[in-house]
Amino acid sequence: MALGENANIKRLIFDLPERKLEVILEKNPDAVEETLAGLNLGSQLLQVEDFHENHNHTASDLQARGPLIAVLSINAVFFVVEMIAGLLSQSMGLIADSLDMLADSFVYGLSLLVIGKAMTLKRRIARLSGYTQLALASAGVIEVVRRFIGNEAAPDFVVMATVASLALSANVLSLFILARTRDKGVHLQASWIFTSNDVIANLGVLVAALLVYVSGSKLPDLIVGILIFGFVGYGALRILRLAKS
């Protein structure tokens, strides 16, 4: 984002494992070096050379779209499935997990917009997704508090366990899809991280379902629900901070 306002820059190619950034620009590489130095990341100019356009990066970008579209579709479908199941079973864990899926759908959608779009548009979309996630997480926390105070019965642990298992399988499938391409771009690596966190959330709902079955109490479900809502809210705040950087 720091480099996004530089009109001379045509493409940024990130290599996170090697901590390298390739900047393709028309002129004035000194301005890039000064901007990166201001971020205090310990940046160091390695080399400057003439660039001759080829199709390698474009082909890589097109290959990345397929996996992102696949995991976006999986997350969107399971957002709907978990939300409906959570409402029917009265499980805040499933409802929170469904919003986590929705949050990831925003992330994958933003990743698809990385290539060839203006930075101003990226920031607007990022702010919109951040505020939406923050509002949903806040509403979820309020509902958890209301249910904690109220006299609602324990959720249906069978539905919780079944749907959480399906969501876990879906996220494992997403990891398999991303594993083949996760080293090709920063956006794919970020998607891998988010999906890995989803697996942890799914396991949390499964543990909550087991504890609800053993104890007959609604508390395990509410605890897991508020933890996932907190995680979604924290992610929303991080997106908003990045959008303002």
NORSULCOR-V209583 format. One record per residue. SS is DSSP state (A for helix, B for strand, O for the rest). PHI is phi as a letter, one per 40 degrees, with the letter a starting at -180 (999 if undefined). PSI is psi in degrees with one decimal (* if undefined). Layout:
BEGIN
SS&PHI&PSI / SS&PHI&PSI
END
This chain:
BEGIN
O&999&-33.7 / O&c&-33.2 / O&c&-5.2 / O&c&-23.9 / O&c&-5.1 / O&c&109.6 / O&c&-18.3 / O&c&-19.6 / B&c&128.3 / B&b&-28.6 / B&a&142.7 / B&b&126.7 / B&b&111.4 / B&c&139.1 / B&b&91.1 / O&c&-44.8 / O&d&-37.3 / O&c&-2.9 / O&f&47.5 / B&b&146.5 / B&b&126.0 / B&b&124.0 / B&b&120.4 / B&b&118.5 / B&a&165.7 / O&c&-37.6 / O&a&172.2 / O&f&63.1 / A&c&-20.4 / A&c&-34.6 / A&c&-36.3 / A&c&-44.7 / A&c&-41.0 / A&c&-41.1 / A&c&-44.9 / A&c&-35.3 / A&c&-33.8 / O&c&-15.4 / O&c&-9.2 / O&f&43.8 / O&b&7.9 / O&g&33.1 / O&c&151.2 / O&a&129.1 / O&c&125.2 / O&c&-48.0 / O&a&158.9 / O&b&131.4 / O&a&160.3 / O&c&144.1 / O&b&132.4 / O&b&121.3 / O&d&136.8 / O&a&178.8 / O&b&6.1 / A&c&-48.7 / A&c&-38.7 / A&c&-42.8 / A&c&-40.6 / A&c&-41.6 / A&c&-42.3 / A&c&-37.2 / A&c&-31.7 / A&c&-26.5 / A&c&-38.1 / A&d&-55.2 / A&d&-39.7 / A&c&-41.1 / A&c&-38.5 / A&c&-49.1 / A&c&-30.3 / A&c&-43.6 / A&c&-42.8 / A&c&-45.9 / A&c&-39.5 / A&c&-42.4 / A&c&-44.8 / A&c&-19.0 / A&c&-46.1 / A&c&-46.2 / A&c&-48.5 / A&c&-34.6 / A&c&-46.0 / A&c&-45.6 / A&c&-39.0 / A&c&-40.4 / A&c&-40.1 / A&c&-36.9 / A&c&-3.8 / O&g&36.7 / O&b&115.0 / A&c&-26.5 / A&c&-45.7 / A&c&-40.7 / A&c&-44.1 / A&c&-41.2 / A&c&-35.0 / A&c&-38.8 / A&c&-30.2 / A&c&-40.2 / A&c&-40.6 / A&c&-41.7 / A&d&-42.6 / A&c&-34.2 / A&d&-39.4 / A&c&-44.2 / A&c&-46.4 / A&c&-37.9 / A&c&-41.8 / A&c&-38.2 / A&c&-36.6 / A&c&-20.9 / O&c&0.6 / O&c&-40.5 / O&c&125.3 / O&g&17.6 / O&b&153.4 / O&c&145.7 / A&c&-35.0 / A&c&-42.3 / A&c&-40.5 / A&d&-42.6 / A&c&-38.7 / A&c&-44.8 / A&c&-40.0 / A&c&-43.2 / A&c&-42.0 / A&c&-46.3 / A&c&-38.4 / A&c&-47.1 / A&c&-37.1 / A&c&-46.3 / A&c&-40.5 / A&c&-39.8 / A&c&-43.1 / A&c&-41.8 / A&c&-40.7 / A&c&-43.4 / A&c&-38.2 / A&c&-42.8 / A&c&-41.9 / A&c&-41.5 / A&c&-37.2 / A&c&-44.7 / A&c&-41.6 / A&c&-42.7 / A&c&-31.9 / A&c&-39.6 / A&c&-35.4 / O&c&-171.3 / O&b&28.3 / O&c&146.4 / O&c&166.3 / O&c&146.2 / O&c&167.4 / O&c&105.3 / A&c&-26.3 / A&c&-46.2 / A&c&-42.3 / A&d&-51.3 / A&c&-41.2 / A&c&-51.3 / A&c&-38.6 / A&c&-36.0 / A&c&-40.8 / A&c&-42.3 / A&c&-38.4 / A&c&-44.1 / A&c&-39.7 / A&c&-40.5 / A&c&-35.1 / A&c&-39.6 / A&c&-40.9 / A&c&-41.3 / A&c&-39.4 / A&c&-40.9 / A&c&-44.2 / A&c&-26.8 / A&c&-30.2 / O&c&-14.1 / O&b&3.5 / O&c&-14.7 / O&c&8.7 / O&c&-5.6 / O&a&153.8 / A&c&-34.6 / A&c&-35.4 / A&c&-35.6 / A&c&-38.9 / A&c&-40.9 / A&c&-38.2 / A&c&-44.2 / A&c&-46.3 / A&c&-42.3 / A&c&-36.4 / A&c&-40.4 / A&c&-33.5 / A&c&-39.1 / A&d&-41.4 / A&c&-42.1 / A&c&-41.8 / A&c&-43.3 / A&c&-35.6 / A&c&-41.0 / A&c&-38.5 / A&c&-43.2 / A&c&-41.1 / A&c&-40.3 / A&c&-41.3 / A&c&-42.5 / A&c&-34.6 / A&c&-41.4 / A&c&-44.0 / A&c&-42.4 / A&c&-22.5 / O&g&14.1 / O&b&153.9 / O&c&-10.8 / A&c&-44.1 / A&d&-40.1 / A&c&-43.0 / A&c&-38.4 / A&c&-47.2 / A&c&-40.3 / A&d&-47.8 / A&c&-30.6 / A&c&-43.6 / A&c&-40.2 / A&d&-41.6 / A&c&-38.9 / A&c&-42.8 / A&c&-42.3 / A&c&-40.3 / A&c&-41.6 / A&c&-37.7 / A&c&-42.6 / A&c&-37.4 / A&c&-41.4 / A&c&-42.7 / A&c&-39.1 / A&c&-41.6 / A&c&-40.0 / A&c&-25.9 / A&c&-9.9 / O&c&*
END
